[in-house]
Amino acid sequence: MDTKENSFRIRPRFKEKLNLPPEEIIRKIQKGLEDNRESWLGKIVDHHIIIKIPAKDQHYWSPQLTLELEGQNGETLIRGLFGPKPAVWTMFVFFYSSIGFLTLMGLIFGLSQMMLNMKAYGLWAFPIGSALISGLFLLSKIGQRLGRDQMQRLVDLLHRSLEMPIVDKSIESRISP
């Protein structure tokens, strides 16, 4: 993954292959969760793993790491996704959708006014909506920056629990803020 490609992502992702079967990786992560209860929390369901920062260290922008394990010929493909808590993600999706819908309605209203040779004040919805969406995007990037240390902490804890380097050691440099 190229950092430039990833720099506009709100929810950074990574993919890595390990030379272990999924069951072994799950066992190691489960042991890591049990041994470091003060450092991270986690939930494992089949080949789906969610790792979080403990409640005492969490803030509004704290990330969580979701891992999907796919077994392939004795190897495992780990797909990782960093994201905010589901409530934060839902809030952003709601605001993006609401602002987008209201902007579209304002544009339709403004174009109707223009066709009727009226003053088209509804067209102001576009610059206002664009500014609000840009502001939301900027807010999400600021929140991501505030959670970057915790994101790095989740990656470090994952590496430590697996007790081995991931094939591509540059994973930290490929996860953009």
C-alpha positions in Angstrom: 0.0 0.0 0.0 1.3 3.4 -0.9 1.2 6.1 1.7 0.0 8.6 -0.8 -2.8 6.4 -1.9 -3.8 5.9 1.7 -3.4 9.5 2.9 -7.1 10.4 2.2 -8.5 7.3 3.8 -10.6 7.8 6.9 -10.3 4.1 7.8 -6.7 2.9 7.0 -6.3 -0.8 5.9 -3.4 -3.2 5.6 -2.9 -6.8 4.3 -0.2 -9.1 5.4 0.6 -12.8 5.0 2.0 -15.0 7.8 3.3 -18.5 7.4 1.0 -19.9 10.1 -2.5 -21.4 9.9 -5.4 -19.1 11.1 -6.0 -21.3 14.2 -2.4 -20.7 15.4 -2.7 -17.0 14.9 -6.0 -16.9 16.8 -4.4 -18.9 19.6 -1.4 -16.5 19.8 -3.7 -13.4 19.8 -6.0 -15.0 22.4 -2.9 -15.6 24.6 -1.7 -12.0 24.0 -5.2 -10.7 25.0 -5.1 -12.8 28.2 -1.5 -11.8 29.1 -2.0 -8.1 28.5 -5.5 -7.3 29.8 -4.4 -3.9 31.0 -3.0 -3.0 27.5 -5.8 -4.0 25.2 -9.3 -5.6 25.0 -10.4 -8.0 22.3 -13.1 -10.2 21.0 -12.6 -13.2 18.7 -15.4 -14.8 16.7 -14.3 -17.4 14.3 -11.7 -15.7 12.0 -12.9 -12.2 12.9 -11.0 -10.3 15.6 -11.6 -6.9 17.1 -8.9 -5.3 19.3 -9.5 -2.1 21.3 -7.8 0.1 23.7 -8.9 -0.4 27.3 -11.7 1.9 28.6 -9.5 3.7 31.0 -7.2 4.9 28.1 -9.9 5.5 25.6 -11.0 8.9 24.3 -13.5 10.0 21.8 -11.1 9.4 18.8 -9.6 6.1 20.1 -9.3 3.6 17.2 -10.0 -0.1 17.1 -8.4 -2.7 14.9 -10.5 -5.2 13.1 -8.7 -8.3 11.7 -10.1 -10.9 9.2 -8.0 -14.1 8.8 -8.2 -16.0 5.6 -6.3 -19.4 5.5 -4.5 -20.2 2.2 -2.3 -23.3 1.8 -1.0 -23.3 5.4 -0.5 -19.5 5.3 -2.9 -16.8 6.6 -3.8 -13.6 4.9 -4.5 -11.0 7.6 -6.7 -8.1 6.5 -6.6 -5.3 9.0 -8.8 -2.2 9.3 -8.4 0.7 11.7 -11.5 2.7 12.4 -13.2 4.6 15.1 -15.7 3.2 17.5 -18.9 2.2 15.6 -20.9 5.1 17.2 -18.3 7.7 15.9 -18.3 6.0 12.4 -22.2 6.0 12.3 -22.3 9.7 13.3 -19.9 10.7 10.5 -21.9 8.6 7.9 -25.1 10.3 9.2 -23.7 13.8 8.9 -22.1 13.2 5.4 -25.4 11.7 4.2 -27.6 14.5 5.7 -25.4 17.3 4.4 -25.2 15.7 1.0 -29.0 15.2 0.8 -29.7 18.8 2.0 -27.1 20.2 -0.5 -28.8 18.2 -3.3 -32.2 19.5 -2.3 -30.9 23.1 -2.2 -29.4 22.7 -5.6 -32.7 21.4 -7.1 -34.6 24.2 -5.4 -32.0 26.8 -6.7 -32.1 25.5 -10.2 -36.0 25.5 -10.1 -35.8 29.2 -9.0 -33.4 30.0 -11.8 -35.6 28.3 -14.4 -38.6 30.4 -13.2 -36.5 33.6 -13.5 -36.5 34.1 -9.8 -33.6 35.0 -7.5 -31.8 31.6 -7.2 -30.7 31.8 -3.5 -31.1 28.0 -3.3 -27.8 27.7 -5.2 -26.0 28.8 -2.1 -26.6 25.2 -0.8 -23.6 24.0 -2.9 -20.8 26.2 -1.4 -22.3 25.8 2.1 -22.7 22.1 1.7 -19.2 21.7 0.2 -17.7 23.7 3.1 -19.5 21.6 5.7 -18.4 18.3 4.1 -14.8 19.6 3.9 -15.1 20.6 7.5 -16.3 17.1 8.5 -13.5 15.5 6.5 -10.9 17.8 8.2 -12.4 16.9 11.6 -12.1 13.2 10.9 -8.4 13.7 9.9 -7.8 15.6 13.1 -9.4 12.8 15.1 -7.4 10.3 13.3 -4.2 12.2 14.1 -5.2 12.3 17.8 -5.7 8.5 17.7 -2.4 7.8 15.8 -0.4 6.9 18.9 -3.1 4.4 20.0 -3.2 3.0 16.5 0.6 2.4 16.6 0.1 0.8 20.1 -2.4 -1.6 18.6 0.0 -2.6 15.8 2.9 -3.0 18.3 0.7 -5.2 20.6 -0.3 -7.3 17.6 3.3 -7.9 16.6 4.2 -8.7 20.1 1.4 -11.2 20.5 2.3 -13.0 17.3 5.9 -13.3 18.6 7.2 -12.9 15.1 7.7 -10.2 12.5 5.1 -9.8 9.9 6.6 -10.7 6.5 6.6 -7.0 5.4 8.1 -5.1 8.4 7.1 -1.7 6.9 3.5 -2.1 8.0 3.7 0.9 10.4 5.0 3.2 7.6 2.2 2.1 5.3 -0.6 3.0 7.6 -1.4 6.7 7.0 -2.9 9.0 9.6 
